[in-house]
Each structure stands twice: as C-alpha cells, then as structure tokens.
Amino acid sequence: MRFPRGASAESNEWRNAVDNIKYTSDGKKVLVVGKLNAEQTIVQEIFVSAGQEIPSGENFVVKSLHDAPAESWKDKNLRELEARYETDRKKLQSRIDEQSKRLYVAQQKAKFQADALLEFATKSSTDQLETLRKFMAGEITHIFVDGYRPEIVSWHDDNEPYQTDNWHGNFKVEGIKLVSLYGSSEGDLSYKINTYKDGSGCGHTCIPASSYEEALEIAQAFFDKRCDSYLKDDYSHLCIESWQKLKGIVVSPAVIEKYELEKTKATRKRIADLKAELAKLEAGDA
C-alpha cells in the first residue's frame, strides 16, 4: 500500500492509513475517505499495481464495512465442502490405487501358481511322486544326508534326526529336525534337512529311503561319483573317513591308495615346514 511520503511506521499518518483499511460486503478492499452520514461511508477501492497496493478510482458510498474480508454462509459452506471433497477424493484415490496394486500382485501370483502347478503335473516324474506319497504315508524310515560328513539318518536313532544339547554332559532333547521339501516349476522335487530344528544352520541335501539298505545304495552311488572325480583330480575334498563311518559303504582300493599317498605327502610337508620353522627359531636364539 502506498502511504504519504516520509511517513514512518510510528507516525499518525501510517496508523491512520492502516486503521482506515476496510472491506465491503462484496469483498472489495477499500480506503475509508470519510463519513457521509451516520449510516453511509465514503470509500475508495484499493488496487494492486506493480506489486503495490494503491487507492485508485472514484469514491463511492457503502452502508456496511468489515475489518476482514466478509464471506457469505453459502460461499463458506461451498469452500468447506470443496475442501472436504478434495480430502475425501485423495483418500479414495489412494485406496483405489492400493487395491489396484494388490489386485495386480494377486493376479501375478495366481498366474505363476497356475503355471507352476501345470508344469509340475506334466513334468514331475512318477518316482518323485511315489517318494512324496511314501513320506506322507509314513513309509520313509531312513534318509541319506549328503555333505562333507555324510550320514544315514534313521527316525529311530537315539540322536538323529533330533536336535540335542549335551552341554557339560547334561544330555537334553530339544526337538526334532524336520525335512523340508523343495521344488521347481519344472516338476523337480528335492529334500533338505537343516542343522537346527527351527530351519536355521546349514541345509544339506537328503534322499529319503524306505530302509537302511536302500539308503546305503543311494549313499554308495553318491560316493562312487565323488570317487571317480577324485581319481581324475576333479575333486579334492574327499574325506574317506567320514564315508567309512557309514556301515556297509565300499571304498575302492585305488581311492584308498591315492588317499593314503596324499595323506603321507601332506604329513611329510607338515614335518618339513615345522623343521624349517624350528631352525629359524633356533637361529634367532643363537
């Protein structure tokens, strides 16, 4: 707003100009020029020019003036309704968007499930389905657990497949470790058993069997395959002692011979390394 030149914020002219700013019933901002009579007031409308408010135009007479812009009940109600509508519209749109996302995810999941079931039904082998049937019928008695330390686990064994605690000689059975079934959309089924009953720890591939003899047959096939790779130098981490703990497992003489030679070679190298380290220590003391 333009004030008289030289007027400070504390001057009477500034205060009088601010006090004389009013609003008409139809929302115009005006400067009070003076009183016409007890009921009517002479005012001049204020416009904005170049970012400044300035009184401009001809004076006119009004009957009602307000200290703040007046708003009719209708305008106020319409404004509140519009604000409420916009708030509700945003909430509803947000819910619609969220539901659309959930529907899309559900459709994708349903599609993958249907495709997986179809592939499983058409590609799964009879032997795998028969193993699953035996599991559910309680006909599985033993499991061959593959790994660095292979095992043949019996459900009637004193320790396996139970999770036990033998801390300070206090033997305690904490629970049973369950076998987990894994599958792919191509119809392949595989089974795993974990270190702990809650499914944590290392997961080892296991093959179900209906007897110890069947489990041993499976273990022998796994072991023979490793031995072939071991003799061809394609596999170096063969722990024969662990396999020999499986009652009935057969180790070929060629594998034993190579294994013993490598053990002897490793022992001699260890002795040589220790002698060299001892010689360095003795030289240091001298």
C-alpha positions as CSV (number, residue, x, y, z in Angstrom):
1,M,0.0,0.0,0.0
2,R,1.2,3.5,-0.8
3,F,1.5,5.8,2.2
4,P,2.2,9.5,2.4
5,R,5.9,10.2,1.6
6,G,8.1,10.5,4.7
7,A,5.6,8.7,6.9
8,S,7.3,6.3,9.4
9,A,5.8,3.1,10.9
10,E,5.2,5.1,14.1
11,S,3.7,8.2,12.6
12,N,0.0,9.0,13.0
13,E,-0.4,9.1,9.2
14,W,0.7,5.4,8.9
15,R,-1.5,4.4,11.8
16,N,-4.5,6.3,10.4
17,A,-4.0,4.8,6.9
18,V,-3.9,1.2,8.4
19,D,-6.9,1.9,10.6
20,N,-8.8,3.2,7.5
21,I,-8.5,0.0,5.6
22,K,-11.8,-1.9,5.5
23,Y,-13.7,-4.5,3.4
24,T,-17.0,-4.2,1.7
25,S,-19.7,-6.9,1.9
26,D,-18.9,-8.0,-1.7
27,G,-15.2,-8.5,-0.8
28,K,-13.6,-5.2,-2.0
29,K,-10.7,-3.8,-0.1
30,V,-11.2,-0.1,0.4
31,L,-9.7,3.0,2.0
32,V,-12.2,5.0,4.2
33,V,-12.3,8.5,2.9
34,G,-14.8,9.8,5.4
35,K,-18.4,9.6,6.7
36,L,-21.3,10.7,4.6
37,N,-23.8,10.4,7.4
38,A,-24.5,8.1,10.3
39,E,-25.3,5.1,8.0
40,Q,-23.1,5.7,4.9
41,T,-19.4,5.9,4.4
42,I,-17.3,7.3,1.5
43,V,-14.6,4.9,0.4
44,Q,-12.1,4.4,-2.4
45,E,-11.2,0.9,-3.7
46,I,-7.6,-0.3,-3.4
47,F,-6.0,-2.0,-6.4
48,V,-2.6,-3.7,-6.8
49,S,-0.2,-2.2,-9.3
50,A,3.4,-3.4,-9.8
51,G,3.2,-5.4,-6.5
52,Q,2.0,-2.3,-4.5
53,E,-1.5,-1.6,-3.1
54,I,-2.8,1.8,-4.1
55,P,-6.2,3.5,-3.7
56,S,-7.5,4.3,-7.2
57,G,-10.7,5.1,-9.0
58,E,-13.6,7.2,-8.0
59,N,-15.0,7.4,-4.5
60,F,-18.3,5.6,-3.8
61,V,-20.7,5.2,-0.9
62,V,-21.3,2.0,1.1
63,K,-23.5,1.2,4.1
64,S,-21.6,-1.8,5.6
65,L,-17.9,-2.2,6.2
66,H,-15.9,-5.0,7.8
67,D,-12.5,-5.3,9.5
68,A,-11.8,-8.5,7.5
69,P,-13.0,-9.8,4.1
70,A,-16.6,-10.9,4.5
71,E,-17.7,-14.3,3.3
72,S,-21.3,-15.4,2.9
73,W,-22.6,-18.6,4.6
74,K,-23.1,-20.1,1.1
75,D,-19.5,-19.3,0.0
76,K,-18.1,-20.6,3.3
77,N,-20.1,-23.8,3.1
78,L,-19.2,-24.3,-0.6
79,R,-15.5,-23.8,0.3
80,E,-15.6,-26.2,3.1
81,L,-17.5,-28.8,1.0
82,E,-14.9,-28.4,-1.7
83,A,-12.0,-28.9,0.7
84,R,-13.7,-31.9,2.3
85,Y,-14.4,-33.3,-1.2
86,E,-10.8,-32.9,-2.2
87,T,-9.6,-34.6,1.0
88,D,-12.0,-37.5,0.6
89,R,-11.2,-37.8,-3.1
90,K,-7.5,-38.1,-2.4
91,K,-8.2,-40.8,0.3
92,L,-10.4,-42.7,-2.0
93,Q,-8.0,-42.5,-4.9
94,S,-5.2,-43.7,-2.6
95,R,-7.3,-46.7,-1.6
96,I,-8.2,-47.4,-5.2
97,D,-4.5,-47.3,-6.2
98,E,-3.6,-49.6,-3.3
99,Q,-6.3,-52.1,-4.2
100,S,-5.2,-52.0,-7.8
101,K,-1.7,-52.8,-6.8
102,R,-2.9,-55.7,-4.6
103,L,-5.1,-57.0,-7.4
104,Y,-2.2,-56.9,-9.8
105,V,0.1,-58.7,-7.4
106,A,-2.6,-61.3,-6.7
107,Q,-3.1,-61.8,-10.4
108,Q,0.6,-62.3,-11.0
109,K,0.9,-64.8,-8.1
110,A,-2.2,-66.7,-9.3
111,K,-0.6,-66.9,-12.8
112,F,2.7,-68.2,-11.5
113,Q,1.0,-70.7,-9.2
114,A,-1.2,-72.0,-12.1
115,D,1.8,-72.2,-14.4
116,A,3.9,-74.0,-11.7
117,L,1.1,-76.5,-11.0
118,L,0.6,-77.2,-14.6
119,E,4.3,-77.8,-15.2
120,F,4.6,-79.9,-12.1
121,A,1.6,-82.0,-13.1
122,T,3.0,-82.6,-16.6
123,K,6.8,-82.9,-15.9
124,S,7.1,-84.4,-12.4
125,S,8.4,-88.0,-12.5
126,T,6.5,-91.0,-11.2
127,D,9.4,-91.9,-8.9
128,Q,9.4,-88.4,-7.2
129,L,5.6,-88.5,-6.7
130,E,6.0,-92.0,-5.2
131,T,8.6,-90.8,-2.8
132,L,6.3,-88.0,-1.7
133,R,3.5,-90.5,-1.2
134,K,5.7,-92.7,0.9
135,F,6.6,-89.7,3.1
136,M,3.0,-88.8,3.7
137,A,2.2,-92.5,4.3
138,G,5.0,-92.8,6.9
139,E,6.9,-95.4,4.9
140,I,10.1,-93.4,4.9
141,T,12.4,-94.9,7.6
142,H,15.9,-93.6,6.7
143,I,17.4,-90.6,5.0
144,F,20.8,-90.3,3.3
145,V,22.2,-86.8,4.1
146,D,24.8,-85.6,1.7
147,G,27.7,-83.4,2.7
148,Y,31.3,-83.2,3.8
149,R,30.3,-85.6,6.6
150,P,27.6,-87.8,5.0
151,E,25.1,-89.6,7.2
152,I,22.3,-92.2,7.0
153,V,19.7,-91.0,9.5
154,S,17.1,-93.2,11.0
155,W,13.9,-91.9,12.6
156,H,14.5,-94.4,15.4
157,D,18.1,-93.4,16.0
158,D,19.0,-92.1,19.5
159,N,20.4,-88.8,18.3
160,E,19.2,-88.2,14.7
161,P,17.1,-86.6,13.5
162,Y,16.7,-84.9,16.9
163,Q,18.3,-81.7,18.0
164,T,20.1,-82.4,21.2
165,D,22.1,-80.4,23.8
166,N,25.0,-82.1,25.5
167,W,26.4,-79.1,27.3
168,H,28.6,-80.1,30.3
169,G,27.3,-83.7,30.0
170,N,23.7,-82.8,30.6
171,F,22.0,-84.6,27.7
172,K,18.7,-83.0,26.6
173,V,16.5,-83.5,23.6
174,E,15.3,-80.1,22.3
175,G,13.2,-81.1,19.4
176,I,13.0,-82.9,16.1
177,K,14.6,-81.6,12.9
178,L,12.1,-81.7,10.0
179,V,12.8,-82.5,6.4
180,S,11.9,-79.7,4.1
181,L,10.6,-80.3,0.6
182,Y,11.8,-78.0,-2.2
183,G,10.5,-77.9,-5.8
184,S,10.9,-76.1,-9.0
185,S,8.3,-75.3,-11.7
186,E,9.9,-77.9,-13.9
187,G,8.5,-80.6,-11.5
188,D,11.8,-81.5,-9.8
189,L,11.5,-82.3,-6.1
190,S,14.3,-82.2,-3.6
191,Y,14.6,-82.6,0.2
192,K,16.8,-80.9,2.7
193,I,17.4,-81.1,6.4
194,N,18.9,-78.3,8.5
195,T,21.3,-78.2,11.4
196,Y,18.7,-76.9,13.8
197,K,15.0,-77.7,14.3
198,D,13.9,-74.1,13.5
199,G,15.3,-74.5,10.0
200,S,18.4,-72.4,10.6
201,G,22.0,-73.5,10.1
202,C,23.4,-75.3,7.0
203,G,20.9,-77.1,4.8
204,H,22.0,-80.5,3.5
205,T,20.5,-82.3,0.6
206,C,18.9,-85.6,1.7
207,I,17.4,-88.5,-0.1
208,P,14.5,-90.4,1.5
209,A,14.6,-94.2,1.7
210,S,12.3,-96.9,3.0
211,S,15.2,-99.0,4.6
212,Y,18.8,-98.7,5.6
213,E,19.8,-100.9,2.6
214,E,18.1,-98.5,0.2
215,A,19.7,-95.5,1.9
216,L,23.1,-97.2,1.7
217,E,22.6,-97.9,-2.0
218,I,21.9,-94.2,-2.5
219,A,24.9,-93.2,-0.5
220,Q,27.1,-95.6,-2.4
221,A,26.0,-94.0,-5.7
222,F,26.9,-90.5,-4.4
223,F,30.2,-91.7,-3.1
224,D,31.2,-93.6,-6.3
225,K,30.6,-90.5,-8.3
226,R,32.8,-88.4,-6.0
227,C,35.5,-91.1,-6.1
228,D,35.5,-91.0,-9.9
229,S,36.1,-87.3,-9.9
230,Y,38.7,-87.7,-7.1
231,L,40.7,-90.2,-9.1
232,K,40.6,-87.8,-12.1
233,D,41.8,-84.9,-9.9
234,D,38.5,-83.1,-10.5
235,Y,37.5,-83.3,-6.8
236,S,40.0,-82.8,-3.9
237,H,37.9,-82.6,-0.8
238,L,37.1,-86.2,-0.3
239,C,37.0,-87.2,3.3
240,I,37.1,-91.0,3.2
241,E,37.0,-91.4,7.0
242,S,33.6,-89.7,7.0
243,W,32.2,-92.0,4.3
244,Q,33.7,-95.1,6.0
245,K,31.6,-94.4,9.1
246,L,28.6,-95.4,7.0
247,K,28.1,-99.1,7.8
248,G,28.4,-101.1,4.5
249,I,30.0,-98.4,2.3
250,V,32.6,-99.8,-0.1
251,V,35.8,-97.9,-0.9
252,S,37.8,-99.0,-3.9
253,P,41.5,-99.9,-3.4
254,A,42.5,-97.2,-6.0
255,V,40.8,-94.5,-3.9
256,I,42.4,-95.7,-0.7
257,E,45.8,-95.9,-2.3
258,K,45.6,-92.3,-3.6
259,Y,44.1,-91.0,-0.4
260,E,46.9,-92.6,1.7
261,L,49.6,-91.3,-0.6
262,E,48.2,-87.8,-0.3
263,K,48.0,-88.1,3.4
264,T,51.6,-89.2,3.6
265,K,52.7,-86.4,1.3
266,A,50.8,-83.8,3.4
267,T,52.3,-85.2,6.6
268,R,55.9,-85.0,5.2
269,K,55.3,-81.4,4.1
270,R,54.0,-80.5,7.5
271,I,57.1,-82.1,9.2
272,A,59.4,-80.2,6.8
273,D,57.6,-76.9,7.5
274,L,57.9,-77.5,11.2
275,K,61.6,-78.3,11.0
276,A,62.2,-75.1,8.9
277,E,60.2,-73.0,11.5
278,L,62.2,-74.6,14.4
279,A,65.5,-73.9,12.6
280,K,64.6,-70.2,12.3
281,L,63.7,-70.1,16.0
282,E,67.0,-71.7,17.0
283,A,68.9,-69.4,14.7
284,G,67.2,-66.4,16.4
285,D,68.1,-67.7,19.9
286,A,71.8,-68.0,18.8
